[in-house]
Amino acid sequence: MSSSNSLRALLGKSTLPSNEAKILLAFILEKHYQLPRSALLSKDDLELSPAALEDWMYLQSRRMSGEPIAYLLGEKGFYNIELKVGPGVLIPRPETELLVEIALTQLAKLSASARILDLGTGSGAITLAVAHNAPNAQITATDQSDEALMIAKQNAATLGLIDRVEFRQGSWYEALADQTSFDIILSNPPYIANKNPHLSQGDLRFEPVSALTDGSTGLSCLETIISQAGHYLKPGGLLAVEHGFDQSEAVIALMKNANLEGAQVHKDLSGHARCASARKSISK
């Protein structure tokens, strides 16, 4: 019969969903014992020390109150990198990896020293995933949040990419001190409408509101980014933005109104229209 503090017993009586309990206990095993996740099975009779048990109870309680697991662990995997995350930044999501794919596909057609702009970088997810996979790209990342930029810079340093990215503070293009032109502009801006009920549900309750909603229809930030993109794109340069699953037509219309060409919809792995891209005319 196992102790009430053994891994087996703690998993058995936890009120969390099994997969979440295992993620948190695996985190405890790594933190306190330097053991891999597989120890949940191979050493399931292991009794947690008082300190480890206190940590487990604390994390379990916070998760029961709804806090995102990524914030509890302080990290989140994205594309093929690990990122530090916290309440000051949006939690990177799998669907945003589509923007990275679009950028890398475009980079493969350009010179090695192509210039990229990431507007509203947050934790640095998009910027650092691109930098990690395209070693010669020149990347500028902006955000208006001090806290977000601090986390992004910490992630860049941890990943050995701090010298590869120029971080600038400011709202969208206002962060740019000059008229530098870019081959690619990327952005995952706030696009949830301010009265959307999802803002008061699940993980979104704990994430920074300013990174989720524009406080309006959900399209104002997208409109700003799209309408001004032509001033910062090289001729033939690509703009790619993430948007809500039901905003595709509106975003494509904004791109056409901004005289961008070849507007294209990109679907995520769930089949939802998740990103849109378009180019500045080569003749302009």
Secondary structure, 3 states (H helix, E strand, C coil): CCCCCEHHHHHHHCCCCHHHHHHHHHHHHHHHHCCCCCHHHHCCCCECCHHHHHHHHHHHHHHHCCCCHHHHHCEEEECCEEEECCCCCCCCCHHHHHHHHHHHHHHCCCCCCCEEEEECCCCCHHHHHHHHHCCCCEEEEEECCHHHHHHHHHHHHHCCCCCCEEEEECCHHHHCCCCCCEEEEEECCCCECCCCHHHHCHHHHHCCHHHHECCCCCCHHHHHHHHHHHHCEEEEEEEEEECCCCCHHHHHHHHHHCCCEEEEEEECCCCCEEEEEEECCCCC
